[in-house]
Amino acid sequence: MAKTRKAQLNVRVDEGTARAAREKALARGMSVNRYIEELVRQDTGEAGHTFVEAAADFMRQYEKVFAEEVGWGRR
């Protein structure tokens, strides 16, 4: 198995954000480093792109229904 090259990234966040990251990582049984790494992968990964594309397609298909429901375009 090929080794993955690791890079160090230092990030400054406020205390509340740091506390939340520690708590979420602990609740998931992982390090804060691993938790942040997974968040970034989810945000930039194929699953995120697929979801956004599906949501955009859904909105295109049902745009008229939503417009009628909320009265968009009426004066």
Backbone as XML, in Angstrom:
<?xml version="1.0"?>
<chain id="A" units="angstrom">
  <residue number="1" name="MET">
    <atom name="N" x="0.839" y="-1.181" z="0.000"/>
    <atom name="CA" x="0.000" y="0.000" z="0.000"/>
    <atom name="C" x="0.886" y="1.246" z="0.000"/>
  </residue>
  <residue number="2" name="ALA">
    <atom name="N" x="0.583" y="2.176" z="-0.864"/>
    <atom name="CA" x="1.361" y="3.406" z="-0.970"/>
    <atom name="C" x="1.098" y="4.311" z="0.221"/>
  </residue>
  <residue number="3" name="LYS">
    <atom name="N" x="2.144" y="4.967" z="0.662"/>
    <atom name="CA" x="1.995" y="5.900" z="1.776"/>
    <atom name="C" x="1.426" y="7.213" z="1.265"/>
  </residue>
  <residue number="4" name="THR">
    <atom name="N" x="0.554" y="7.790" z="2.062"/>
    <atom name="CA" x="-0.012" y="9.093" z="1.726"/>
    <atom name="C" x="0.870" y="10.166" z="2.348"/>
  </residue>
  <residue number="5" name="ARG">
    <atom name="N" x="1.277" y="11.090" z="1.558"/>
    <atom name="CA" x="2.095" y="12.193" z="2.059"/>
    <atom name="C" x="1.226" y="13.108" z="2.899"/>
  </residue>
  <residue number="6" name="LYS">
    <atom name="N" x="1.682" y="13.464" z="4.064"/>
    <atom name="CA" x="0.937" y="14.317" z="4.986"/>
    <atom name="C" x="1.537" y="15.711" z="5.007"/>
  </residue>
  <residue number="7" name="ALA">
    <atom name="N" x="0.684" y="16.694" z="5.155"/>
    <atom name="CA" x="1.111" y="18.077" z="5.283"/>
    <atom name="C" x="0.554" y="18.628" z="6.584"/>
  </residue>
  <residue number="8" name="GLN">
    <atom name="N" x="1.302" y="19.488" z="7.209"/>
    <atom name="CA" x="0.827" y="20.104" z="8.435"/>
    <atom name="C" x="0.136" y="21.416" z="8.101"/>
  </residue>
  <residue number="9" name="LEU">
    <atom name="N" x="-1.022" y="21.630" z="8.715"/>
    <atom name="CA" x="-1.794" y="22.843" z="8.499"/>
    <atom name="C" x="-2.178" y="23.397" z="9.861"/>
  </residue>
  <residue number="10" name="ASN">
    <atom name="N" x="-1.769" y="24.614" z="10.143"/>
    <atom name="CA" x="-2.120" y="25.254" z="11.411"/>
    <atom name="C" x="-3.262" y="26.231" z="11.161"/>
  </residue>
  <residue number="11" name="VAL">
    <atom name="N" x="-4.298" y="26.113" z="11.936"/>
    <atom name="CA" x="-5.484" y="26.942" z="11.753"/>
    <atom name="C" x="-5.848" y="27.583" z="13.090"/>
  </residue>
  <residue number="12" name="ARG">
    <atom name="N" x="-6.170" y="28.843" z="13.061"/>
    <atom name="CA" x="-6.614" y="29.537" z="14.277"/>
    <atom name="C" x="-8.128" y="29.710" z="14.212"/>
  </residue>
  <residue number="13" name="VAL">
    <atom name="N" x="-8.793" y="29.295" z="15.280"/>
    <atom name="CA" x="-10.242" y="29.454" z="15.390"/>
    <atom name="C" x="-10.556" y="29.984" z="16.782"/>
  </residue>
  <residue number="14" name="ASP">
    <atom name="N" x="-11.753" y="30.514" z="16.952"/>
    <atom name="CA" x="-12.129" y="31.001" z="18.271"/>
    <atom name="C" x="-12.350" y="29.820" z="19.220"/>
  </residue>
  <residue number="15" name="GLU">
    <atom name="N" x="-12.362" y="30.104" z="20.521"/>
    <atom name="CA" x="-12.474" y="29.059" z="21.534"/>
    <atom name="C" x="-13.740" y="28.206" z="21.373"/>
  </residue>
  <residue number="16" name="GLY">
    <atom name="N" x="-14.846" y="28.848" z="21.012"/>
    <atom name="CA" x="-16.093" y="28.105" z="20.842"/>
    <atom name="C" x="-16.003" y="27.086" z="19.721"/>
  </residue>
  <residue number="17" name="THR">
    <atom name="N" x="-15.372" y="27.474" z="18.623"/>
    <atom name="CA" x="-15.195" y="26.563" z="17.491"/>
    <atom name="C" x="-14.254" y="25.429" z="17.861"/>
  </residue>
  <residue number="18" name="ALA">
    <atom name="N" x="-13.182" y="25.746" z="18.554"/>
    <atom name="CA" x="-12.228" y="24.719" z="18.989"/>
    <atom name="C" x="-12.900" y="23.726" z="19.938"/>
  </residue>
  <residue number="19" name="ARG">
    <atom name="N" x="-13.680" y="24.233" z="20.862"/>
    <atom name="CA" x="-14.395" y="23.368" z="21.816"/>
    <atom name="C" x="-15.370" y="22.458" z="21.077"/>
  </residue>
  <residue number="20" name="ALA">
    <atom name="N" x="-16.111" y="23.029" z="20.129"/>
    <atom name="CA" x="-17.076" y="22.234" z="19.359"/>
    <atom name="C" x="-16.369" y="21.141" z="18.562"/>
  </residue>
  <residue number="21" name="ALA">
    <atom name="N" x="-15.227" y="21.461" z="17.957"/>
    <atom name="CA" x="-14.474" y="20.469" z="17.191"/>
    <atom name="C" x="-13.995" y="19.347" z="18.099"/>
  </residue>
  <residue number="22" name="ARG">
    <atom name="N" x="-13.480" y="19.697" z="19.278"/>
    <atom name="CA" x="-13.026" y="18.668" z="20.224"/>
    <atom name="C" x="-14.185" y="17.775" z="20.667"/>
  </residue>
  <residue number="23" name="GLU">
    <atom name="N" x="-15.317" y="18.382" z="20.983"/>
    <atom name="CA" x="-16.474" y="17.617" z="21.442"/>
    <atom name="C" x="-17.002" y="16.682" z="20.353"/>
  </residue>
  <residue number="24" name="LYS">
    <atom name="N" x="-17.110" y="17.186" z="19.125"/>
    <atom name="CA" x="-17.598" y="16.354" z="18.009"/>
    <atom name="C" x="-16.638" y="15.207" z="17.727"/>
  </residue>
  <residue number="25" name="ALA">
    <atom name="N" x="-15.335" y="15.506" z="17.733"/>
    <atom name="CA" x="-14.342" y="14.457" z="17.487"/>
    <atom name="C" x="-14.410" y="13.388" z="18.578"/>
  </residue>
  <residue number="26" name="LEU">
    <atom name="N" x="-14.494" y="13.803" z="19.821"/>
    <atom name="CA" x="-14.587" y="12.865" z="20.937"/>
    <atom name="C" x="-15.835" y="11.999" z="20.823"/>
  </residue>
  <residue number="27" name="ALA">
    <atom name="N" x="-16.961" y="12.623" z="20.484"/>
    <atom name="CA" x="-18.215" y="11.885" z="20.349"/>
    <atom name="C" x="-18.147" y="10.845" z="19.228"/>
  </residue>
  <residue number="28" name="ARG">
    <atom name="N" x="-17.334" y="11.123" z="18.217"/>
    <atom name="CA" x="-17.185" y="10.186" z="17.101"/>
    <atom name="C" x="-16.010" y="9.228" z="17.277"/>
  </residue>
  <residue number="29" name="GLY">
    <atom name="N" x="-15.316" y="9.371" z="18.400"/>
    <atom name="CA" x="-14.209" y="8.475" z="18.695"/>
    <atom name="C" x="-13.008" y="8.669" z="17.795"/>
  </residue>
  <residue number="30" name="MET">
    <atom name="N" x="-12.731" y="9.922" z="17.450"/>
    <atom name="CA" x="-11.591" y="10.199" z="16.577"/>
    <atom name="C" x="-10.853" y="11.432" z="17.061"/>
  </residue>
  <residue number="31" name="SER">
    <atom name="N" x="-9.668" y="11.627" z="16.515"/>
    <atom name="CA" x="-8.893" y="12.816" z="16.861"/>
    <atom name="C" x="-9.513" y="14.040" z="16.180"/>
  </residue>
  <residue number="32" name="VAL">
    <atom name="N" x="-9.187" y="15.210" z="16.705"/>
    <atom name="CA" x="-9.647" y="16.447" z="16.092"/>
    <atom name="C" x="-9.074" y="16.550" z="14.677"/>
  </residue>
  <residue number="33" name="ASN">
    <atom name="N" x="-7.829" y="16.143" z="14.516"/>
    <atom name="CA" x="-7.196" y="16.168" z="13.210"/>
    <atom name="C" x="-7.999" y="15.344" z="12.205"/>
  </residue>
  <residue number="34" name="ARG">
    <atom name="N" x="-8.335" y="14.124" z="12.595"/>
    <atom name="CA" x="-9.094" y="13.232" z="11.700"/>
    <atom name="C" x="-10.491" y="13.805" z="11.421"/>
  </residue>
  <residue number="35" name="TYR">
    <atom name="N" x="-11.123" y="14.369" z="12.435"/>
    <atom name="CA" x="-12.448" y="14.970" z="12.286"/>
    <atom name="C" x="-12.422" y="16.102" z="11.247"/>
  </residue>
  <residue number="36" name="ILE">
    <atom name="N" x="-11.454" y="17.002" z="11.377"/>
    <atom name="CA" x="-11.337" y="18.121" z="10.435"/>
    <atom name="C" x="-11.029" y="17.599" z="9.031"/>
  </residue>
  <residue number="37" name="GLU">
    <atom name="N" x="-10.135" y="16.613" z="8.949"/>
    <atom name="CA" x="-9.787" y="16.030" z="7.653"/>
    <atom name="C" x="-11.031" y="15.454" z="6.966"/>
  </residue>
  <residue number="38" name="GLU">
    <atom name="N" x="-11.862" y="14.747" z="7.714"/>
    <atom name="CA" x="-13.087" y="14.181" z="7.141"/>
    <atom name="C" x="-14.076" y="15.258" z="6.718"/>
  </residue>
  <residue number="39" name="LEU">
    <atom name="N" x="-14.188" y="16.330" z="7.491"/>
    <atom name="CA" x="-15.077" y="17.430" z="7.108"/>
    <atom name="C" x="-14.654" y="18.045" z="5.780"/>
  </residue>
  <residue number="40" name="VAL">
    <atom name="N" x="-13.365" y="18.256" z="5.622"/>
    <atom name="CA" x="-12.865" y="18.847" z="4.376"/>
    <atom name="C" x="-13.097" y="17.893" z="3.215"/>
  </residue>
  <residue number="41" name="ARG">
    <atom name="N" x="-12.831" y="16.616" z="3.431"/>
    <atom name="CA" x="-13.059" y="15.636" z="2.359"/>
    <atom name="C" x="-14.531" y="15.587" z="1.958"/>
  </residue>
  <residue number="42" name="GLN">
    <atom name="N" x="-15.418" y="15.635" z="2.938"/>
    <atom name="CA" x="-16.854" y="15.632" z="2.629"/>
    <atom name="C" x="-17.240" y="16.875" z="1.844"/>
  </residue>
  <residue number="43" name="ASP">
    <atom name="N" x="-16.695" y="18.005" z="2.238"/>
    <atom name="CA" x="-17.045" y="19.269" z="1.600"/>
    <atom name="C" x="-16.521" y="19.360" z="0.177"/>
  </residue>
  <residue number="44" name="THR">
    <atom name="N" x="-15.383" y="18.750" z="-0.072"/>
    <atom name="CA" x="-14.775" y="18.851" z="-1.392"/>
    <atom name="C" x="-14.928" y="17.581" z="-2.211"/>
  </residue>
  <residue number="45" name="GLY">
    <atom name="N" x="-15.512" y="16.565" z="-1.623"/>
    <atom name="CA" x="-15.592" y="15.269" z="-2.282"/>
    <atom name="C" x="-16.737" y="15.139" z="-3.261"/>
  </residue>
  <residue number="46" name="GLU">
    <atom name="N" x="-16.731" y="14.024" z="-3.929"/>
    <atom name="CA" x="-17.735" y="13.728" z="-4.951"/>
    <atom name="C" x="-19.152" y="13.718" z="-4.364"/>
  </residue>
  <residue number="47" name="ALA">
    <atom name="N" x="-19.296" y="13.213" z="-3.148"/>
    <atom name="CA" x="-20.629" y="13.157" z="-2.544"/>
    <atom name="C" x="-21.234" y="14.551" z="-2.432"/>
  </residue>
  <residue number="48" name="GLY">
    <atom name="N" x="-20.413" y="15.525" z="-2.049"/>
    <atom name="CA" x="-20.901" y="16.891" z="-1.945"/>
    <atom name="C" x="-21.304" y="17.458" z="-3.289"/>
  </residue>
  <residue number="49" name="HIS">
    <atom name="N" x="-20.500" y="17.205" z="-4.297"/>
    <atom name="CA" x="-20.814" y="17.692" z="-5.645"/>
    <atom name="C" x="-22.079" y="17.015" z="-6.177"/>
  </residue>
  <residue number="50" name="THR">
    <atom name="N" x="-22.205" y="15.736" z="-5.936"/>
    <atom name="CA" x="-23.374" y="14.993" z="-6.395"/>
    <atom name="C" x="-24.637" y="15.537" z="-5.743"/>
  </residue>
  <residue number="51" name="PHE">
    <atom name="N" x="-24.566" y="15.812" z="-4.442"/>
    <atom name="CA" x="-25.725" y="16.351" z="-3.732"/>
    <atom name="C" x="-26.126" y="17.707" z="-4.298"/>
  </residue>
  <residue number="52" name="VAL">
    <atom name="N" x="-25.170" y="18.584" z="-4.498"/>
    <atom name="CA" x="-25.470" y="19.920" z="-5.009"/>
    <atom name="C" x="-26.078" y="19.838" z="-6.406"/>
  </residue>
  <residue number="53" name="GLU">
    <atom name="N" x="-25.517" y="18.984" z="-7.244"/>
    <atom name="CA" x="-26.061" y="18.830" z="-8.596"/>
    <atom name="C" x="-27.486" y="18.288" z="-8.555"/>
  </residue>
  <residue number="54" name="ALA">
    <atom name="N" x="-27.748" y="17.316" z="-7.690"/>
    <atom name="CA" x="-29.092" y="16.744" z="-7.574"/>
    <atom name="C" x="-30.074" y="17.789" z="-7.047"/>
  </residue>
  <residue number="55" name="ALA">
    <atom name="N" x="-29.647" y="18.585" z="-6.080"/>
    <atom name="CA" x="-30.517" y="19.631" z="-5.531"/>
    <atom name="C" x="-30.828" y="20.688" z="-6.587"/>
  </residue>
  <residue number="56" name="ALA">
    <atom name="N" x="-29.838" y="21.069" z="-7.364"/>
    <atom name="CA" x="-30.055" y="22.057" z="-8.425"/>
    <atom name="C" x="-31.003" y="21.515" z="-9.486"/>
  </residue>
  <residue number="57" name="ASP">
    <atom name="N" x="-30.844" y="20.247" z="-9.837"/>
    <atom name="CA" x="-31.729" y="19.619" z="-10.815"/>
    <atom name="C" x="-33.164" y="19.577" z="-10.288"/>
  </residue>
  <residue number="58" name="PHE">
    <atom name="N" x="-33.308" y="19.229" z="-9.018"/>
    <atom name="CA" x="-34.624" y="19.188" z="-8.388"/>
    <atom name="C" x="-35.286" y="20.563" z="-8.447"/>
  </residue>
  <residue number="59" name="MET">
    <atom name="N" x="-34.526" y="21.594" z="-8.110"/>
    <atom name="CA" x="-35.085" y="22.949" z="-8.119"/>
    <atom name="C" x="-35.480" y="23.379" z="-9.526"/>
  </residue>
  <residue number="60" name="ARG">
    <atom name="N" x="-34.684" y="23.001" z="-10.521"/>
    <atom name="CA" x="-35.052" y="23.326" z="-11.905"/>
    <atom name="C" x="-36.362" y="22.637" z="-12.281"/>
  </residue>
  <residue number="61" name="GLN">
    <atom name="N" x="-36.519" y="21.401" z="-11.886"/>
    <atom name="CA" x="-37.710" y="20.639" z="-12.246"/>
    <atom name="C" x="-38.969" y="21.182" z="-11.569"/>
  </residue>
  <residue number="62" name="TYR">
    <atom name="N" x="-38.820" y="21.647" z="-10.332"/>
    <atom name="CA" x="-39.991" y="22.063" z="-9.562"/>
    <atom name="C" x="-40.065" y="23.567" z="-9.321"/>
  </residue>
  <residue number="63" name="GLU">
    <atom name="N" x="-39.308" y="24.335" z="-10.080"/>
    <atom name="CA" x="-39.284" y="25.785" z="-9.896"/>
    <atom name="C" x="-40.674" y="26.403" z="-10.032"/>
  </residue>
  <residue number="64" name="LYS">
    <atom name="N" x="-41.431" y="25.992" z="-11.042"/>
    <atom name="CA" x="-42.767" y="26.560" z="-11.255"/>
    <atom name="C" x="-43.706" y="26.213" z="-10.110"/>
  </residue>
  <residue number="65" name="VAL">
    <atom name="N" x="-43.601" y="24.998" z="-9.605"/>
    <atom name="CA" x="-44.454" y="24.580" z="-8.484"/>
    <atom name="C" x="-44.164" y="25.454" z="-7.270"/>
  </residue>
  <residue number="66" name="PHE">
    <atom name="N" x="-42.882" y="25.651" z="-6.961"/>
    <atom name="CA" x="-42.525" y="26.492" z="-5.829"/>
    <atom name="C" x="-42.982" y="27.933" z="-6.051"/>
  </residue>
  <residue number="67" name="ALA">
    <atom name="N" x="-42.796" y="28.432" z="-7.255"/>
    <atom name="CA" x="-43.191" y="29.805" z="-7.562"/>
    <atom name="C" x="-44.686" y="30.001" z="-7.359"/>
  </residue>
  <residue number="68" name="GLU">
    <atom name="N" x="-45.470" y="29.041" z="-7.803"/>
    <atom name="CA" x="-46.920" y="29.138" z="-7.623"/>
    <atom name="C" x="-47.296" y="29.059" z="-6.146"/>
  </residue>
  <residue number="69" name="GLU">
    <atom name="N" x="-46.632" y="28.190" z="-5.421"/>
    <atom name="CA" x="-46.939" y="27.986" z="-4.008"/>
    <atom name="C" x="-46.667" y="29.227" z="-3.167"/>
  </residue>
  <residue number="70" name="VAL">
    <atom name="N" x="-45.560" y="29.894" z="-3.427"/>
    <atom name="CA" x="-45.197" y="31.051" z="-2.608"/>
    <atom name="C" x="-45.537" y="32.380" z="-3.260"/>
  </residue>
  <residue number="71" name="GLY">
    <atom name="N" x="-46.089" y="32.329" z="-4.455"/>
    <atom name="CA" x="-46.534" y="33.548" z="-5.109"/>
    <atom name="C" x="-45.444" y="34.360" z="-5.757"/>
  </residue>
  <residue number="72" name="TRP">
    <atom name="N" x="-44.312" y="33.725" z="-6.123"/>
    <atom name="CA" x="-43.266" y="34.441" z="-6.833"/>
    <atom name="C" x="-43.790" y="34.927" z="-8.161"/>
  </residue>
  <residue number="73" name="GLY">
    <atom name="N" x="-43.443" y="36.117" z="-8.511"/>
    <atom name="CA" x="-43.847" y="36.665" z="-9.795"/>
    <atom name="C" x="-45.192" y="37.379" z="-9.763"/>
  </residue>
  <residue number="74" name="ARG">
    <atom name="N" x="-45.910" y="37.265" z="-8.648"/>
    <atom name="CA" x="-47.187" y="37.987" z="-8.527"/>
    <atom name="C" x="-46.937" y="39.392" z="-8.037"/>
  </residue>
  <residue number="75" name="ARG">
    <atom name="N" x="-47.783" y="40.296" z="-8.439"/>
    <atom name="CA" x="-47.654" y="41.683" z="-7.975"/>
    <atom name="C" x="-48.918" y="42.099" z="-7.305"/>
  </residue>
</chain>
